[in-house]
């Protein structure tokens, strides 16, 4: 699983057990890189979180090299032994990360060489840091995607449990934040299930496209060594190999697509957060969040602030920014690899961390929500919510819809003038209000009040996608079957 890293260990300008090593390209240069440039260009402070993926990729590469006779079996054994030592050092927090070695790849390679000598120097045969980092980041992001998919499922299960409990709890449905028609709270929650179902499909589709192996593209043109890319792909669980070496090292579509999926998921949770914030307001009072997801005020002792939903709303802006950052990063790059691509990791890491944390806390928060059904029902009596049902009643009795619409609008105006909700009008009051529309009043009968009731309105929408309680329960059952 791709967990958020613990605080990174201090990064020294030289390794703990040797003098500063020469750069891997130092034979070409007549002077060392300045300290300012070294710090500006180094990525080890953040890309070290891909260390386990880097080790895994290196081991698969080494096994392929030995299998193809490019390195000796004794070299492979030494590399495997050295990598096991390095993995243990990293897991125990004992690994000495060195700024002079610039990134996670060179830090591990230099340490391997210190441990096993020439075998470590042979590991980089037939590859470049360009295809190495492209492989590492796909491995890391694949694990993050798998974790996000699991957490979406957990969120959906929590949502379904509350939706089932309130499959018949009436709630005002709004358009333009005005009372529109009755729905149920369960039906409303199921809208967010549908959003996150699409989110899961997007992450699944994104994972499929990221799951191609770049390793073997080397710097940009492939390699002259007789490598076996399919073997490495199978070792690392990739479904395919990238088929163009230039594209393999320079492509970041998968990263942009991942951030786009994160941005859409966070946008959905941000919309949900906005509703929770509104519903929790004392002026609305539809729900109560548990205290552990709220904070108080430093000056106003009565306050209970919905900080978690507010932060979700705020963090969504940051994730949207990461998506724009990656799009902007790539828009002007010629083929193939450019140093610009070092800037892809921090937005990706933060996007994954934020989505993972948000899904975890959201599932817990929704599971503990307290619904104030009485306030929801009371709100339905304030907006003439069954006006459309009355128009449909007239249409079913032969009145053209536009005439029915006009007749009901007059009835609503009369109700407002009398200070009543539409269902509270008497039959005579309804007929009087509709008298100006030919044929409307004569079509009214005593059964109209069943249509005007909240229960009657809900029950009438029994088609797939409708808000009838039994239809909502059927939708929940289908959702549970999909989740398994």
C-alpha positions as CSV (number, residue, x, y, z in Angstrom):
1,X,0.0,0.0,0.0
2,X,1.2,3.5,-0.7
3,X,1.1,5.2,2.7
4,X,2.1,8.8,3.3
5,X,5.8,8.8,4.2
6,X,7.0,9.5,7.7
7,X,9.1,12.7,8.0
8,X,12.1,12.4,5.7
9,X,15.5,11.8,7.4
10,X,18.0,14.6,7.2
11,X,19.8,14.7,3.9
12,X,23.5,15.3,4.1
13,X,25.7,16.9,1.5
14,X,27.9,13.8,1.7
15,X,27.1,10.2,2.7
16,X,27.7,9.2,6.2
17,X,30.4,6.7,5.5
18,X,32.4,8.1,2.6
19,X,33.8,11.3,1.1
20,X,31.6,13.1,-1.4
21,X,31.5,10.9,-4.5
22,X,32.1,12.3,-8.0
23,X,29.0,12.9,-10.2
24,X,28.2,10.0,-12.6
25,X,29.0,12.4,-15.5
26,X,31.9,14.2,-13.8
27,X,34.5,13.2,-16.4
28,X,33.0,15.7,-18.9
29,X,33.0,18.7,-16.6
30,X,35.8,20.9,-15.5
31,X,34.2,22.2,-12.3
32,X,31.8,20.9,-9.8
33,X,28.1,21.9,-9.6
34,X,27.6,24.8,-7.3
35,X,25.9,24.3,-3.9
36,X,23.0,26.5,-4.9
37,X,22.4,24.5,-8.2
38,X,22.9,21.3,-6.3
39,X,20.1,22.1,-3.9
40,X,17.9,23.6,-6.7
41,X,18.1,20.6,-8.9
42,X,18.1,17.8,-6.3
43,X,14.9,15.8,-5.8
44,X,15.9,13.3,-3.2
45,X,14.1,15.1,-0.4
46,X,10.7,14.1,-2.0
47,X,11.4,11.3,-4.5
48,X,12.9,9.1,-1.8
49,X,9.4,7.9,-1.1
50,X,9.7,5.9,-4.3
51,X,12.6,4.0,-2.8
52,X,10.9,0.6,-2.6
53,X,9.6,0.9,-6.1
54,X,13.1,1.8,-7.3
55,X,14.5,-1.3,-5.6
56,X,11.8,-3.5,-7.0
57,X,12.4,-2.1,-10.5
58,X,16.2,-2.5,-10.2
59,X,15.9,-6.1,-9.1
60,X,13.7,-7.0,-12.0
61,X,16.1,-5.3,-14.4
62,X,19.1,-7.1,-12.8
63,X,17.3,-10.5,-13.1
64,X,16.6,-9.8,-16.8
65,X,20.3,-8.8,-17.4
66,X,21.5,-12.0,-15.8
67,X,18.9,-14.1,-17.7
68,X,20.1,-12.6,-20.9
69,X,23.7,-13.2,-20.1
70,X,24.5,-9.4,-19.9
71,X,25.7,-9.7,-16.4
72,X,27.0,-12.7,-14.5
73,X,24.9,-14.7,-12.0
74,X,27.4,-13.8,-9.3
75,X,26.6,-10.1,-10.0
76,X,22.9,-10.7,-9.7
77,X,23.4,-12.5,-6.4
78,X,25.5,-9.6,-5.1
79,X,22.9,-7.1,-6.3
80,X,20.1,-9.0,-4.6
81,X,22.0,-9.2,-1.4
82,X,22.9,-5.6,-1.4
83,X,19.4,-4.5,-2.2
84,X,18.1,-6.5,0.7
85,X,20.5,-4.7,3.0
86,X,19.4,-1.3,1.5
87,X,15.7,-2.1,1.9
88,X,16.3,-2.9,5.6
89,X,18.2,0.3,6.1
90,X,15.4,2.4,4.6
91,X,12.7,0.6,6.5
92,X,14.6,1.2,9.8
93,X,15.3,4.8,9.0
94,X,19.1,4.2,8.9
95,X,19.7,5.0,5.2
96,X,21.9,8.0,4.8
97,X,20.3,10.1,2.0
98,X,22.9,12.2,0.3
99,X,22.1,15.5,-1.6
100,X,25.3,15.1,-3.6
101,X,23.7,12.0,-5.2
102,X,20.7,14.1,-6.3
103,X,17.8,11.7,-6.4
104,X,16.5,8.4,-5.0
105,X,18.0,6.4,-7.9
106,X,21.6,7.5,-7.6
107,X,21.5,7.4,-3.8
108,X,20.5,3.7,-3.9
109,X,22.9,2.9,-6.7
110,X,25.9,4.5,-4.9
111,X,25.0,2.7,-1.7
112,X,24.7,-0.6,-3.6
113,X,28.2,0.0,-5.1
114,X,29.6,0.7,-1.7
115,X,28.2,-2.6,-0.5
116,X,28.9,-4.9,-3.4
117,X,31.5,-3.2,-5.5
118,X,31.6,-3.7,-9.3
119,X,28.4,-5.6,-9.4
120,X,26.6,-2.5,-8.3
121,X,28.2,-0.5,-11.1
122,X,26.9,-3.1,-13.6
123,X,23.3,-2.6,-12.5
124,X,22.7,0.4,-14.7
125,X,23.7,-1.5,-17.9
126,X,21.0,-1.1,-20.5
127,X,18.9,1.5,-18.8
128,X,18.9,5.3,-18.0
129,X,17.5,7.3,-15.2
130,X,14.9,8.5,-17.7
131,X,13.2,5.1,-18.1
132,X,14.1,4.2,-14.5
133,X,12.1,7.1,-13.0
134,X,9.3,6.6,-15.5
135,X,9.0,3.1,-14.2
136,X,9.3,4.0,-10.6
137,X,6.5,6.6,-10.7
138,X,4.2,4.2,-12.6
139,X,4.8,1.5,-9.9
140,X,4.2,4.1,-7.1
141,X,1.1,5.5,-8.7
142,X,-0.3,2.1,-9.5
143,X,-0.2,1.3,-5.8
144,X,-1.8,4.6,-4.9
145,X,-4.5,4.0,-7.4
146,X,-5.3,0.6,-5.9
147,X,-5.5,2.1,-2.5
148,X,-7.8,4.9,-3.7
149,X,-10.1,2.3,-5.3
150,X,-10.4,0.4,-2.0
151,X,-11.2,3.6,-0.1
152,X,-13.8,4.6,-2.6
153,X,-15.5,1.3,-1.9
154,X,-15.3,1.9,1.8
155,X,-16.8,5.3,1.4
156,X,-19.6,3.9,-0.8
157,X,-20.4,1.2,1.7
158,X,-20.8,3.8,4.5
159,X,-22.9,5.9,2.2
160,X,-25.2,3.0,1.3
161,X,-25.7,2.1,4.9
162,X,-27.1,5.6,5.7
163,X,-29.0,5.7,2.4
164,X,-30.8,2.5,3.3
165,X,-31.7,3.7,6.7
166,X,-33.3,6.8,5.1
167,X,-34.7,5.4,1.9
168,X,-38.1,6.7,2.9
169,X,-37.1,9.8,4.8
170,X,-38.6,12.8,2.9
171,X,-36.2,15.7,2.0
172,X,-36.8,18.8,-0.1
173,X,-35.1,18.5,-3.4
174,X,-33.7,21.8,-4.5
175,X,-32.9,23.6,-7.7
176,X,-31.3,27.1,-7.5
177,X,-31.4,26.4,-3.7
178,X,-35.1,26.7,-3.8
179,X,-37.5,24.0,-2.8
180,X,-38.4,22.1,-5.9
181,X,-39.9,18.6,-5.4
182,X,-39.9,16.0,-2.6
183,X,-37.1,13.4,-2.7
184,X,-35.9,11.1,0.0
185,X,-32.6,11.5,1.9
186,X,-31.6,8.1,0.7
187,X,-32.2,9.0,-2.9
188,X,-30.2,12.2,-2.4
189,X,-27.2,10.2,-1.0
190,X,-27.4,7.8,-3.9
191,X,-26.6,10.6,-6.2
192,X,-23.1,10.7,-4.6
193,X,-22.8,7.0,-4.9
194,X,-23.3,7.4,-8.7
195,X,-20.7,10.1,-8.8
196,X,-18.1,8.0,-7.0
197,X,-19.0,5.0,-9.1
198,X,-17.9,7.0,-12.1
199,X,-14.8,8.1,-10.2
200,X,-13.9,4.5,-9.5
201,X,-14.3,3.7,-13.2
202,X,-12.0,6.6,-14.1
203,X,-9.3,5.4,-11.7
204,X,-9.7,1.9,-13.0
205,X,-9.3,3.1,-16.6
206,X,-6.4,5.3,-15.7
207,X,-4.7,2.4,-14.0
208,X,-4.9,0.4,-17.2
209,X,-3.2,3.0,-19.2
210,X,-0.4,3.6,-16.6
211,X,0.3,-0.1,-16.4
212,X,2.7,-0.2,-19.3
213,X,6.5,-0.7,-18.8
214,X,8.8,2.2,-19.9
215,X,12.0,0.3,-18.7
216,X,14.1,-0.6,-21.7
217,X,13.6,2.7,-23.5
218,X,16.9,3.8,-21.8
219,X,17.6,7.5,-22.3
220,X,15.3,7.9,-25.4
221,X,16.4,5.5,-28.2
222,X,16.3,2.0,-26.6
223,X,19.5,0.0,-26.0
224,X,21.9,-2.1,-28.0
225,X,21.9,-4.8,-25.3
226,X,19.8,-7.9,-26.0
227,X,17.2,-7.1,-23.3
228,X,13.9,-8.8,-22.7
229,X,11.3,-6.1,-21.8
230,X,8.4,-8.6,-21.6
231,X,10.2,-10.5,-18.9
232,X,10.7,-7.3,-16.9
233,X,7.1,-6.4,-17.4
234,X,5.9,-9.7,-16.1
235,X,8.2,-9.4,-13.1
236,X,6.7,-6.0,-12.2
237,X,3.1,-6.8,-13.0
238,X,2.9,-4.6,-16.0
239,X,0.3,-5.6,-18.6
240,X,2.3,-4.3,-21.6
241,X,5.4,-2.5,-22.6
242,X,5.6,1.1,-23.9
243,X,6.0,0.6,-27.7
244,X,7.9,3.8,-28.5
245,X,11.1,4.6,-26.6
246,X,10.7,8.4,-27.1
247,X,7.2,8.4,-25.7
248,X,8.1,5.9,-23.0
249,X,10.5,8.3,-21.2
250,X,8.7,11.6,-21.9
251,X,5.0,10.6,-21.4
252,X,3.2,11.9,-18.3
253,X,-0.3,11.4,-19.6
254,X,-0.9,8.9,-16.9
255,X,0.1,11.4,-14.3
256,X,-2.2,14.1,-15.7
257,X,-5.1,11.6,-16.0
258,X,-4.5,10.5,-12.4
259,X,-4.7,14.1,-11.2
260,X,-7.8,14.7,-13.4
261,X,-9.5,11.7,-11.7
262,X,-8.4,13.1,-8.3
263,X,-9.8,16.5,-9.2
264,X,-13.2,15.1,-10.2
265,X,-13.4,12.9,-7.1
266,X,-12.5,15.9,-4.9
267,X,-15.0,18.0,-6.7
268,X,-17.8,15.5,-5.9
269,X,-16.8,15.4,-2.3
270,X,-16.6,19.2,-2.3
271,X,-20.2,19.4,-3.5
272,X,-21.2,17.0,-0.8
273,X,-19.3,19.0,1.8
274,X,-21.1,22.2,0.7
275,X,-24.4,20.4,1.4
276,X,-23.3,19.1,4.7
277,X,-22.3,22.6,5.7
278,X,-25.6,24.0,4.7
279,X,-27.6,21.2,6.2
280,X,-25.7,21.5,9.5
281,X,-26.5,25.3,9.8
282,X,-29.0,26.0,12.5
283,X,-31.1,27.9,9.9
284,X,-31.5,24.5,8.1
285,X,-30.9,21.9,10.8
286,X,-31.2,18.8,8.6
287,X,-28.2,16.9,10.1
288,X,-25.8,16.9,13.0
289,X,-22.1,15.9,12.6
290,X,-20.3,14.1,15.4
291,X,-18.2,16.4,17.5
292,X,-15.0,14.7,16.4
293,X,-15.4,16.2,12.9
294,X,-16.0,19.7,14.1
295,X,-14.2,22.4,16.1
296,X,-15.2,25.3,18.3
297,X,-14.4,29.0,18.3
298,X,-11.7,30.6,20.4
299,X,-14.1,33.5,21.2
300,X,-17.7,32.3,20.7
301,X,-18.5,29.4,23.1
302,X,-21.7,28.3,21.3
303,X,-20.0,27.6,17.9
304,X,-19.7,24.1,16.4
305,X,-17.9,24.5,13.1
306,X,-17.9,21.9,10.3
307,X,-14.2,22.1,9.7
308,X,-13.7,18.8,8.0
309,X,-16.2,19.5,5.2
310,X,-14.9,23.0,4.9
311,X,-11.3,21.7,4.5
312,X,-12.4,19.2,1.9
313,X,-13.9,22.1,0.0
314,X,-10.7,24.0,0.3
315,X,-8.3,21.1,-0.5
316,X,-10.2,20.6,-3.7
317,X,-8.8,23.8,-5.0
318,X,-5.3,22.6,-4.3
319,X,-5.9,19.3,-6.2
320,X,-7.4,21.3,-9.2
321,X,-4.2,23.3,-9.1
322,X,-2.0,20.2,-9.3
323,X,-3.9,19.2,-12.4
324,X,-3.3,22.6,-14.0
325,X,0.3,22.5,-12.9
326,X,0.9,19.1,-14.7
327,X,-0.9,20.2,-17.9
328,X,1.2,23.4,-17.9
329,X,4.4,21.4,-17.2
330,X,3.9,19.3,-20.3
331,X,2.5,21.7,-22.8
332,X,5.8,23.1,-24.1
333,X,8.1,20.1,-23.9
334,X,9.8,18.8,-27.0
335,X,10.6,15.1,-27.2
336,X,12.1,13.4,-25.3
337,X,12.9,13.7,-21.6
338,X,13.5,17.1,-20.0
339,X,14.4,18.1,-16.5
340,X,11.0,19.8,-16.3
341,X,9.6,16.4,-15.6
342,X,11.2,16.3,-12.1
343,X,8.3,18.7,-11.2
344,X,5.7,16.0,-11.7
345,X,6.2,14.2,-8.5
346,X,5.3,16.7,-5.8
347,X,1.8,17.4,-7.3
348,X,1.2,13.7,-7.8
349,X,2.3,12.8,-4.3
350,X,0.2,15.5,-2.7
351,X,-2.9,14.7,-4.8
352,X,-2.7,11.0,-3.8
353,X,-2.1,11.8,-0.1
354,X,-5.0,14.3,-0.1
355,X,-7.5,12.0,-1.8
356,X,-6.5,9.0,0.4
357,X,-6.9,11.1,3.6
358,X,-10.1,12.6,2.5
359,X,-11.7,9.3,1.6
360,X,-10.7,7.8,4.9
361,X,-12.2,10.6,7.0
362,X,-15.3,11.0,4.8
363,X,-16.3,7.4,5.2
364,X,-16.0,7.7,9.0
365,X,-17.8,11.0,9.1
366,X,-20.8,9.9,7.0
367,X,-21.2,6.7,9.0
368,X,-21.8,8.8,12.1
369,X,-24.1,11.4,10.6
370,X,-27.3,12.1,12.6
371,X,-30.4,12.9,10.4
372,X,-33.1,15.3,11.7
373,X,-36.0,13.9,9.7
374,X,-38.5,16.2,11.4
375,X,-36.7,19.3,10.1
376,X,-36.5,17.9,6.6
377,X,-40.2,17.2,6.6
378,X,-41.0,20.6,8.0
379,X,-39.0,22.2,5.2
380,X,-41.1,20.5,2.6
381,X,-44.2,22.4,3.9
382,X,-42.6,25.7,3.1
383,X,-42.1,25.6,-0.6
384,X,-45.2,24.1,-2.3
385,X,-43.1,21.1,-3.2
386,X,-45.9,19.1,-4.7
387,X,-47.0,21.7,-7.2
388,X,-45.6,19.6,-10.1
389,X,-47.6,16.6,-8.9
390,X,-50.8,18.8,-9.1
391,X,-50.0,19.8,-12.6
392,X,-49.4,16.1,-13.6
393,X,-52.7,15.3,-12.0
394,X,-54.5,17.7,-14.2
395,X,-52.6,16.5,-17.3
396,X,-53.6,12.9,-16.6
397,X,-57.2,14.1,-16.5
398,X,-57.0,15.6,-20.0
399,X,-55.7,19.2,-19.5
400,X,-52.8,20.3,-21.7
401,X,-49.6,20.6,-19.8
402,X,-49.2,24.3,-20.4
403,X,-52.7,25.0,-19.2
404,X,-52.1,22.8,-16.2
405,X,-48.9,24.7,-15.4
406,X,-50.7,28.0,-15.5
407,X,-53.6,26.7,-13.3
408,X,-51.2,25.4,-10.7
409,X,-49.2,28.6,-10.7
410,X,-52.4,30.5,-9.9
411,X,-53.1,28.0,-7.1
412,X,-49.6,28.6,-5.6
413,X,-50.1,32.4,-5.8
414,X,-53.4,32.0,-3.9
415,X,-51.8,29.7,-1.3
416,X,-49.1,32.4,-0.7
417,X,-51.7,35.1,-0.3
418,X,-53.6,32.9,2.2
419,X,-50.3,32.0,4.0
420,X,-50.8,28.3,3.4
421,X,-48.8,25.6,1.8
422,X,-50.4,24.2,-1.4
423,X,-51.7,20.9,0.1
424,X,-53.4,22.9,2.9
425,X,-55.8,24.6,0.5
426,X,-59.4,23.3,0.5
427,X,-60.9,21.8,-2.6
428,X,-63.0,24.9,-3.1
429,X,-60.0,27.2,-2.7
430,X,-58.1,25.2,-5.3
431,X,-61.0,25.4,-7.7
432,X,-61.4,29.1,-7.2
433,X,-57.7,29.8,-7.8
434,X,-57.9,27.8,-11.1
435,X,-61.1,29.2,-12.3
436,X,-59.5,31.5,-14.8
437,X,-57.9,28.6,-16.7
438,X,-60.7,26.9,-18.8
439,X,-61.3,23.3,-17.8
440,X,-58.9,23.2,-14.9
441,X,-61.2,23.5,-11.9
442,X,-63.7,21.0,-13.3
443,X,-61.0,18.3,-13.4
444,X,-60.3,18.5,-9.6
445,X,-61.7,15.9,-7.3
446,X,-61.2,14.9,-3.7
447,X,-58.4,12.5,-4.6
448,X,-56.2,15.4,-5.5
449,X,-55.0,15.6,-1.9
450,X,-53.5,12.2,-2.1
451,X,-51.4,13.5,-5.0
452,X,-50.5,16.6,-3.1
453,X,-49.2,14.7,-0.1
454,X,-45.5,14.1,0.3
455,X,-45.9,10.4,0.5
456,X,-48.1,10.3,-2.6
457,X,-45.5,12.4,-4.5
458,X,-42.6,10.1,-3.5
459,X,-44.5,6.9,-4.2
460,X,-45.5,8.0,-7.7
461,X,-41.9,8.1,-8.9
462,X,-41.3,4.4,-9.0
463,X,-39.3,4.1,-12.2
464,X,-35.5,3.3,-12.3
465,X,-33.8,6.4,-11.1
466,X,-36.8,7.7,-9.3
467,X,-37.2,8.6,-5.6
468,X,-39.9,6.2,-4.6
469,X,-38.6,4.5,-1.4
470,X,-38.8,1.0,-2.9
471,X,-37.0,2.2,-6.0
472,X,-34.3,3.7,-3.8
473,X,-33.9,0.4,-1.9
474,X,-33.6,-1.4,-5.2
475,X,-30.9,1.0,-6.3
476,X,-29.0,0.3,-3.0
477,X,-29.3,-3.4,-3.6
478,X,-27.8,-3.0,-7.1
479,X,-25.0,-0.9,-5.7
480,X,-24.2,-3.5,-3.1
481,X,-24.1,-6.2,-5.7
482,X,-21.6,-4.2,-7.7
483,X,-19.4,-3.7,-4.7
484,X,-19.5,-7.4,-3.8
